[in-house]
Each structure stands twice: as C-alpha cells, then as structure tokens.
Amino acid sequence: MNGLKPLTTGQVAKECQVAPATVAKWVDGGLIKGAYRIPSTVPGREGRQRRIPLVPLLNFLQEYGMPISDKLRRLAPSNYSFQEREVA
C-alpha cells in the first residue's frame, strides 16, 4: 500500500479496523468523496470492486472524528494538514 495508488476496501478496512462491508457502505453511500468502482474481470462481479484515494479517505476519517492509523499518516502527502481532535 502506498500513497500514490488508491486503496482497496480490504486495505481501508484493515487500517480502520472495520469490516470490508462497512467500507463498501461508506463508498456506496457517497461518504468518501472521490472513491469509485472499477470493472471486474470476474463474471457476475462487475462493478463490485471499489478504490479509495488516500486524501479523500483521510478527509472522511477526520470529518467523522475517526482515528487515523500511523500507517495512513505515514502515507499521507507531506503537505496534508491533520486536524488535532479535542479531548473532552
């Protein structure tokens, strides 16, 4: 996984510690702006593969106050601005 290639639902699920189906719901619900579906070479699975660009993923995680893994932070572009969450 690197910062230039979009991530798969499985990669995002692993880093966010959620099920791949949850990531699919985020993408299909339009919550991660810039995420998209790609054609599948497997018959019957057309359009089921999703790709999530890193920066829109980081924006989504910050907008919803979700933790960002160290790995995702390392992959972020050097000019990406992380918002520090307030502790109540």
Wavefront OBJ file of the C-alpha trace (Angstrom):
o trace
v 0.000 0.000 0.000
v 1.405 3.393 -0.931
v 0.180 6.967 -1.004
v 0.001 7.157 -4.781
v -2.202 4.173 -5.554
v -5.833 4.127 -4.431
v -6.620 1.694 -1.631
v -8.923 -1.320 -1.790
v -11.842 -1.817 0.561
v -9.833 -4.548 2.277
v -6.863 -2.265 2.872
v -9.062 0.511 4.230
v -10.954 -1.957 6.429
v -7.713 -3.239 7.919
v -6.373 0.237 8.686
v -9.715 1.461 10.094
v -10.386 -1.791 11.972
v -13.819 -2.268 10.406
v -15.331 -4.898 8.126
v -14.861 -4.565 4.350
v -18.662 -4.379 4.055
v -18.589 -1.227 6.188
v -16.108 0.413 3.836
v -18.290 -0.619 0.877
v -21.265 1.092 2.546
v -19.220 4.270 3.044
v -18.245 4.267 -0.637
v -21.687 3.320 -1.971
v -23.313 5.922 0.284
v -21.088 8.664 -1.134
v -19.456 9.375 2.229
v -15.909 9.153 0.852
v -15.717 11.742 -1.899
v -13.579 10.584 -4.801
v -13.989 6.851 -4.135
v -15.062 4.876 -7.172
v -15.890 1.444 -8.584
v -13.784 -0.367 -11.156
v -14.727 -3.077 -13.650
v -14.102 -6.641 -12.556
v -12.708 -9.388 -14.754
v -14.729 -11.949 -12.809
v -18.141 -12.696 -14.387
v -21.019 -11.716 -12.120
v -18.900 -9.303 -10.075
v -18.946 -6.363 -12.467
v -18.611 -3.032 -10.690
v -18.173 -4.592 -7.261
v -14.560 -3.590 -6.761
v -14.020 -0.214 -5.157
v -10.996 2.047 -4.886
v -10.463 4.763 -2.325
v -7.888 7.524 -2.877
v -5.882 8.284 0.264
v -6.601 12.007 0.692
v -10.403 11.642 0.420
v -10.164 8.777 2.923
v -8.190 10.946 5.359
v -10.707 13.770 4.898
v -13.580 11.371 5.634
v -11.899 9.988 8.753
v -11.218 13.474 10.092
v -14.709 14.747 9.265
v -16.301 11.907 11.215
v -13.791 12.022 14.093
v -12.433 8.558 13.409
v -8.889 7.544 14.351
v -6.234 7.581 11.643
v -3.700 4.766 11.797
v 0.012 5.500 11.933
v 0.404 3.733 8.594
v -2.125 6.038 6.900
v -0.436 9.055 8.486
v 2.922 7.955 7.053
v 1.398 7.519 3.594
v -0.208 10.972 3.602
v 1.298 13.631 1.347
v 3.775 15.837 3.193
v 1.533 18.883 2.734
v -1.582 17.180 4.178
v -2.933 19.010 7.222
v -4.129 16.771 10.041
v -6.653 18.292 12.424
v -5.963 17.563 16.048
v -9.024 16.217 17.839
v -10.112 17.921 21.021
v -10.185 15.717 24.091
v -13.262 16.249 26.254
l 1 2 3 4 5 6 7 8 9 10 11 12 13 14 15 16 17 18 19 20 21 22 23 24 25 26 27 28 29 30 31 32 33 34 35 36 37 38 39 40 41 42 43 44 45 46 47 48 49 50 51 52 53 54 55 56 57 58 59 60 61 62 63 64 65 66 67 68 69 70 71 72 73 74 75 76 77 78 79 80 81 82 83 84 85 86 87 88
